[in-house]
Amino acid sequence: MSRQQRRKNVVVFRALPADLLARIAAVHEVSVADPRRAEEVPAFRAALRGAHGLIGSSVKLGAAELAEAPGLEVVSSISVGVDNYDLAYLKRRGVTLCHTPGVLTETTADTLFGLVMLASRRFVELSNHVREGRWTKNIGEDLFGWDVHGKTLGILGFGRIGQALARRAALGFGMPVAYYDPFDVNVPELASRARPLPFDEVLAAADVIALTLPLSDATRGLIGEREFGLMKPGAIFVNGSRGPIVQEPALLAALDSGHLRAAALDVFAVEPLPMESPLRTHPKVTPLPHVGSATHETRRRMAELATDNLLQALAGTRPACAYDLSKVEA
């Protein structure tokens, strides 16, 4: 039996649709154990010892955990972000890491623009105003929102999701777009509507700042007191990328001082958001529970792509979406 045909051991650490689980089980031995559940941790660790492939998401797998799988060949993450994994360790081991870019781009951009609308028009606050029985007369100026059309959207990070957000803003709502990206980005359809600017100039020019940068050593803690201070008085801040990019105490200070008008956040430094976090109940914050790609259709496509990636890697062929570890310092 060739290496490609041999049945291998796969650990599924996040629930998969039954048909996708059956696809994997048809050619490999499968163990299902979610280490986020305390009662399943022993089974997960036991399965790691013989694992050739891992598939799942939302679990931190550092060097200590990965070292428990000496035969590991591939980690297939049902996510576009890969910050849950020790990239340097995977590179040293020669383990293939896969992720699911592309299939969640449009849905995540929908969420981000939704956050822009929620914060600008105060829709959640106004909905609660009705639900709580406080709508007894026409609202006054104290509950008015602010227009989105015609306002400048600043986007930090102009990859797939940043570009999709720019299309919604510029082509759909007539918003001028200014963006920063560390790499040269050319998007012909947006050439006359989105302009690249240096990082600090985007902060200063925008009425709404949206964060779509990936989390890395270079971006961790990137947005702090200095950066919030450069934003326009009355600016709105939106984060749909990763929470640790933002220094949350600095964000709270900018909101409390009145320098920022509002913030809409889908991600946080610690998730789920702790009950004691002031961001949970702050009157100027619209929080969501990390739902950027959380639609039935998109999560299905992510799981399908992750399954394809896993099976391709275990068959000895290059996966459709292998993460490039070549630039990671091992």
C-alpha positions, -999 to +999 in steps of 0.1 A: +000+000+000+014+034-010+019+063+014-010+081-003-034+052+002-026+043+038-053+051+063-041+076+088-053+090+121-073+123+120-084+142+151-115+164+146-114+191+174-144+211+163-177+197+152-180+190+114-212+184+094-219+147+093-213+143+056-179+159+058-170+137+088-180+107+067-158+119+038-128+118+061-138+085+078-141+068+044-103+071+039-089+076+074-094+067+111-113+095+129-113+106+165-136+134+176-127+153+207-132+190+215-107+202+241-128+233+249-150+208+269-131+198+300-146+162+299-131+157+264-096+169+271-083+134+281-096+119+248-081+148+228-047+143+243-048+106+239-058+110+202-030+135+196-004+108+203-012+090+171-025+119+150-013+125+115-039+152+108-059+177+129-089+197+117-109+223+137-108+258+150-110+281+180-084+261+201-049+273+210-024+248+198+011+258+209+043+239+208+034+219+240+002+206+225+016+200+191+046+181+205+022+155+218+016+145+181+050+132+169+035+119+137+017+151+128+016+160+091-011+186+087-032+210+107-063+221+088-078+252+104-115+261+098-105+298+098-087+323+078-067+335+108-039+313+121-029+330+153-041+300+174-011+280+162+026+281+169+037+289+134+075+288+141+071+253+157+051+240+128+077+253+104+105+236+123+086+204+123+077+206+086+040+203+094+017+217+067-008+244+080-040+250+060-066+277+064-097+289+046-092+323+030-115+336+003-147+318+012-155+341+041-145+374+025-179+387+015-197+376+046-170+392+069-172+424+048-210+424+053-204+421+090-179+450+090-201+473+071-230+463+093-209+474+123-203+508+106-240+512+102-248+500+137-224+525+153-232+554+130-270+551+131-272+538+167-295+510+156-289+486+186-294+515+211-326+526+194-339+490+191-334+486+228-352+520+233-383+504+218-379+470+234-376+485+269-408+506+264-391+540+264-404+550+230-434+570+242-429+600+219-409+610+188-372+608+196-352+639+201-318+650+189-301+632+218-309+599+200-302+609+165-275+590+146-251+602+119-251+598+081-228+572+066-230+584+030-204+610+021-182+602+052-146+590+047-140+554+056-104+546+066-094+509+062-063+496+079-054+464+060-064+462+023-064+425+016-094+406+005-117+417+033-105+453+033-112+455-005-146+439-001-155+464+026-142+493+004-165+482-024-195+482-001-186+517+012-175+534-020-198+518-046-228+512-024-229+542+000-208+569-018-181+569+009-146+581+000-121+555+011-086+560+024-066+528+031-033+517+045-016+484+037+020+474+042+021+459+006+014+475-027-023+468-036-039+476-069-077+473-072-087+488-106-124+490-099-117+512-069-089+532-084-109+565-085-127+558-051-101+545-028-067+561-022-037+546-004-022+568+023+005+563+050-008+548+082-010+580+103-027+599+075-055+573+072-061+578+109-063+615+106-084+616+074-112+592+082-146+597+099-148+560+104-118+537+110-122+500+102-095+475+112-090+445+089-053+437+096-042+402+106-028+395+140+010+391+140+040+402+161+040+434+141+003+442+147-002+431+183-010+462+203-007+484+172-036+506+180-031+525+213-032+559+228-011+576+201-032+561+173-065+570+189-052+605+194-045+609+157-081+601+148-105+629+141-125+641+171-159+623+168-145+594+147-160+560+149-138+529+154-147+495+140-127+463+147-136+430+129-101+415+127-085+405+159-089+419+194-053+419+206-044+444+178-061+470+200-050+483+234-084+481+250-076+505+279-066+532+254-098+526+234-119+530+266-100+562+274-107+576+240-144+568+243-147+582+279-129+614+270-153+620+241-126+620+215-142+590+198-179+591+192-184+553+192-169+519+187-183+487+171-164+456+180-167+420+168-135+409+184-118+414+218-085+407+235-101+380+256-130+359+242-157+353+252-157+388+266-154+386+304-184+398+323-163+424+341-151+440+309-163+476+307-166+471+269-196+448+275-219+476+288-202+508+277-229+531+263-207+540+233-197+504+224-217+481+201-203+446+209-208+414+189-197+379+198-171+373+170-196+366+143-177+379+113-182+348+092-210+332+112-236+324+086-248+289+077-236+292+041-202+306+049-194+282+078-204+253+055-180+265+028-152+269+053-157+234+066-157+220+031-125+238+022-108+227+054-118+191+047-105+194+011-072+208+025-069+180+051-075+152+026-052+166+000-023+170+025-027+135+039-027+122+003+006+138-003-006+165-027-004+203-021-036+216-004-056+243-021-050+267+007-018+259+025-006+287+047+028+301+036+052+294+065+083+303+046+085+338+060+079+327+096+111+329+117+117+294+130 
